[in-house]
């Protein structure tokens, strides 16, 4: 699968719900931001929340250098492996939090 052909669209949402997640295209960037995420780095990073590529409507957040573009972080960033941190960055309901891809 050619991941570089996946969408680089960003859909800014206040709170991610299962309805919004299901309506997004696979690979879409849901939201993004720049800041210090103390649990993962002591310096500023850029993060992107992305819908998964498969049919199960999962999602994940990746982070990288602040000067990287969103698509580069989506493809090459480091995954946030903690649902509490993910929810702090991307507010969501409990059903969507269960869909967060840890691995």
Secondary structure, 3 states (H helix, E strand, C coil): CCHHHCCCCECCCCCECHHHHHHCCCCCEEEEEEEECCCCCCCEEEEEEEECCCCCCCEEEEEEECCCCHHHHHHHCEECCCHHHHHHHCCECHHHHHCECCC
